[in-house]
C-alpha cells in the first residue's frame, strides 16, 4: 500500500488560515484570541479561558474542535463531579468475572473543562497527569490518551460564588491564559442578529483532521528560533524570580512552552523563523497565570500583567530579521 504523501508546508499554512477564518466567524472581533488558541494546539499546550459567563468561551472551544476535525469531549464541572468522571474507572462485569475499564471524559483530542473552578480541588487535580503526560492511571494501570490531547478549561472570575482557585501546579500546566472580554458595540450588534456565537456554530466547516494537525505541528516545530531569542526568553523568565513583587516566579516549563508557542505563532504567520515580536505578543498570556503576587504587590493593587510589562520594558529585546536568519 502506497504511503500518503506529506502535505506541503504552504498548504498547511493555508489550512491553518482556514481554521482561523472559521473561528473568527464564530467570535467576531476576536482574531487575536483565536490565533493564540491555535498556537497552543500546534505547540502541544493547554489553554485556560477566564471570563464572565456568556462571552463565548464554550463556543470557541467547540468551534476549534469542529474546524480541526478532532474528537471532542466536555465536562461541566460542578461540586459533585468526581475524579473518576474525568479519568475513567473499573467496573465489575458479572458475566465475565473481570473488571472492565470505562473511559472517562479525557479520552478525546480536545477536552472542554467547563467552569473548572467550580469543582473541588481533588477533582481539578485529576487532570494533572493527563495534561502533563498524555495518560491517566486507574487502579495502577496506565491508559494513553489520544494524540493530540488538549485541555481547554474555562473558569469564572474568583469573585463569583462557588469557585475554587486552581492550585499553582495545575496553572503551570496551561500554556496560555486568555480573556475574551465583552465584544465591541459593532460586533455585539452582529451577535444580537444571530451572526455569531451559538447560532453559527453548526456552520463551522472542518478544515483539517488529525493527520493534518500532526503535519502542522511538525512544520511548526521545524521553525527556526535564533539562540538570542532563546536567551531573551530565559532571561525574562528568570527575572520573574528576582522581583519583590512576585512571591513565585515562572518555572523552566514556562521557558520551554514560550519557545514552542513562538514557533507556532511564526508558522501560522507563514514564516520559517521566529521574530522577537512573536515572543512579545505571547509574554503576558503565557506567563501571567504562572506567577504569584507578593503581599506588597497585592496590597498595592499591582497586577501580574503590569509587573511582567515592567520586566519586558527593562530587558533588551534581540534584533532578528530575515537577513539574520538567512546568514545562519
N, C-alpha and C positions, 0 to 999 in steps of 0.2 A: 504493500500500500504506500503510495507516494505521500511524502510529508507536505503539509500545508505550508506554502512559502510565507516567510515573515512579512508583516506589513512594513512599508517604508516609513521612515521617521516622519516625513512631511504628512503622510496620510494619518498617522496617529495624532499629530498636532491638529490637523483639521477636525478629526473626530472629537478631540478634547474641546475644541472650539464649539462644535455642535452641541456637546453636552452642556457647556456654559450657556448657550443660547436657550436650551430647554429650561434650565434652572432659572435664568433671568426672566423668562416668560411667566414663571410661577410667582417669583418675588420681584416685582417691579422696583427699579431703582436700587437694587442690592447686588450689583455686579461684583463689587469688591468682596463681599461675603461669599458669593458663590465661587469665585476664584480660589479663595482661601480654603473652602471646603474641598474642592477638587484637589488642591495641593496636598492636603492631609491624606486623601485617599491614595494618591500616587506616591507619597512619601512613606506609606505604611503607618500612618498615625491615626489617632483618635481625636475627636472634637467634642468640646462641651459648649453648648449654646445657652447663655444665661440671659434671660429677659423676662419681661412680664408676659402673662398669657395673652394669646390672640394676635401675635405679630408674625406668625408663620414659621415657627421653629419646626414643628412636626411636619408641616407641608414641605419644607425644604429638604428634610431628611428623606421623605417618601419620594420626592422628585429625583433625588440623586440615585436612589435605588432603581427607579424606572428608567432613567436615561442611561445608566451604566449597564443595565441588563443583569444586575447581580441580585441574588436572593435576599429577601428582606424579612426581618423579624422585629417584633415590637413588644416591649413590656411597659405597661402603665404602672409605674411604681407607686405603691401605697404602703402604709404601715404593715399590712398583713401579707405582703409579698415575701416569700421565703427564699433563701439561697438556692434551694433545690429547684425552685421555679426557674432560676437563671441557668444553673449548671446542668440540671438533669438529676435523675435518681434511679435507683434499682427497685424493681417491684417483683414480688414472687409470683411465678406462673405455676399454678397448681397442676396444670395438665402435664407440663414437662418436668416439674420438680426443680426448676432452676430459676435463678434471678435474671431478669431481663432489664437492660438499660433503656430508660425512656429519656429521649433527648430533651434538653432544656431550651430556653429561648436563644441561647448563644449559638446554636447550630445553624448559622446563616452567614452570609457575607457581610451584610450591613445590619447591625442591631441598633434600633432606636430605643434607648433607655429614657423613656419619657418621664419627666419630673423626678429625676433620680434622687433628689434631696428630700423627697417625701418618704423614702424608705428608711428602715433602720440602718445604723452603721454596719451591722453584721451582714445585712443583705447587700449593701453597697460594696463591701469588701469582697463579695463573691465574684465580682468582675475582675479583680486584680490579676489573678493568674491568667485568665483568658486574654486580657488586654496586653499583658507583658509577654506571655509565652505562646499564645495561639493555641492553647489547650486548656482543658479542665480535668480535674482529678476527682472522681467519685468513688468512695469506698476503696481507695488505693489503686484504682485503675485510671490511667490517663487516656483521654479521648482528644484527638486532634480536631481543631476547628477548620471549617472550610477556608481556603485561601483565595482571595484576600479576606481578612476579617477586620471590620472597622466598627467601632462603637461611636455612635452619635448620641451623646447624652444631652438632655435638656434639663434645665433647672430654673426654678423661680428664685428671685432675689431672696436673701435670707430674712428680710423683714416680713415675708409672708408667713401666715400661721401654718404650723405643721411642717416646717422644713428643718432638716438636719444638715449641718455643714459637712462637706466631704473632707475626709482626712487628707493630710498633705501627701501621703504615699500614693493615694489614688489620683489626686490632682496632678501629680508629677507625671502620670502616665498619659495625660492628654496632651497631644501635640499643640493644639490651639484652643483658645477660648474666644468665642465670638459673641457679639451682642448685635441683634438686628435693629432694635430701636423702632420708633414709630416711623411710618413712611412719610415722605413729603406730601404736601396737600394734593399736588397733581397726581401722584401715584395712588393716594388714598381714594381719590375720585374714581380712578380706574378700578380699584378694588371694589368700591361700592357698586360699580356697574357689573361686577362679576367677571372682570377680565384678568384676574389673577387669584392666587391662593387656591382654596379647595375646588372651586368650580372649573379651574383649568387643569387640575392635576390629571384627570383622565386623558387629556390631550397630549401629555408629555410623551414624546417618542423615544424609543430605545435607540441610542446612538452607538452602543458598544455591547460587549459581552465579557465574560470572564477572561477569555483568551486575549481580547483586545486590551483590556485593562492591564493584563500582565505585560503586554508589549509596551504599553505606555510607561509602566513602572520601570521597565528595563531601560528604555530610552532616557527617562528622567534620571536614573541612577548614573548613566553614562555622561551626563552633562559635566563639563569641566568646571572645577572650582579652584581658583588660584590659592596658593598657600597663604598669601597675605590676607585673603578673606577669612580663611580658617583661623588665622591668628587673631583677627579682629573679633570673630565670634567668641573665641576662648577668652580673650581679654575682657570682652563685655560681660560674659557670664561670670568670670572671676570677680569683676568689680561689684557684682550684686552681693558678694560675700564679704565685702570690705567697706560697708557703709553703715553708719549708725542708724539709718532709717529703716534697715531691714534686719529682723532677727533671724531670718532664714533666707539664704540666697539660693540661686538656681543650681541644680546638680549637673554633673557631667552629661547626664541623659539629655539635658536641655541643649547642650552644645551639639551633640550628635544629631538630634532631631532638627535643630535650626539649620544645619548644613543640608540635610535631606530636603527640608521644605524649600530652601533657596534653590536647589537643583530643580525641584518640581515646578517652582514658580517660573524659572527660566525656560523650562521645556514648554510649559503652557503658552508662554510668550513667543515661542518659536525660535528660541536661541539655544545654542550648544554650549554656552558658557554663562556663569553666574556673574552678575554685576553687584557692586556694593549696595546699590539702591534696592536690590531684591531683598537683601538682608534687612535693610532699613524698614521696608514695608512689614516684615514679619516679626520684628523685635518685640513689639508690645503684645500682639495677640499670642505669641508663642511663649512669653516669659512672665507676663503679669500675674497669671494664676499660680505660678510655681514659687513665688516669693511670699514671705510673711512680713507684714509691717511690724516695726518695733513699737514699743509703747509710746515712745516720743513722737513717732510719725503718726500713729493712730490718734494720739491726743491733739496733735496739731491739725488734723484733718487732711493730711497729705495722702494722696492716692499712690498706688503702685505704678500706675501709668506715668504720673508726674516724676516719680523717683527714677524710673527707667529712662524717661526722656532726658532727665538731667545727666544721667550716665552717658547716654548717646551723644549729647552735646559736648561732653568733656573728652571724648575719645576721638582720635584722628581716624577718619574712615579712609581705607586704602583707595588708590586710584587704579581701576582696572578697566580697560577698554577692549574692543575687538582687536585692535592692533597689538595690544599686550598679549592677548591670548594666542594670536597667530604667530607671535615670535617664540612661543614656548616649544 
